[in-house]
Amino acid sequence: MMEEEELEFVEELEAVLQLTPEVQLAIEQSHDQAQTVWRSC
């Protein structure tokens, strides 16, 4: 039962990872900004 749920999660994750390059870049930039803010605290 759990394995099926995990498989669905992986499929969703793969779909998210297949976003357009522009969206991926925006996510990476916002992630970098979040890390910078975290370090400055």
C-alpha positions in Angstrom: 0.0 0.0 0.0 2.7 2.4 1.0 4.8 1.6 -2.1 1.9 2.7 -4.4 1.7 6.0 -2.6 5.4 6.5 -2.9 5.2 5.8 -6.6 2.5 8.4 -7.1 4.6 10.9 -5.2 7.6 10.1 -7.4 5.5 10.6 -10.5 4.3 14.0 -9.2 7.8 15.0 -8.4 9.0 14.1 -11.9 6.2 16.1 -13.4 7.2 19.1 -11.3 10.9 18.7 -12.4 9.8 18.8 -16.0 8.7 22.4 -15.7 9.8 24.9 -18.3 13.4 26.2 -18.0 12.1 29.7 -17.1 10.2 28.3 -14.1 13.1 26.2 -13.0 15.4 29.2 -13.1 12.9 31.3 -11.1 12.7 28.6 -8.5 16.5 28.3 -8.3 16.8 32.1 -7.9 14.2 32.2 -5.2 15.9 29.3 -3.5 19.2 31.0 -3.6 17.7 34.2 -2.1 16.1 32.2 0.7 19.5 30.6 1.5 21.1 34.0 1.5 18.5 35.4 3.9 18.9 32.3 6.1 22.7 32.8 6.3 22.4 36.5 7.2 20.3 35.8 10.3 
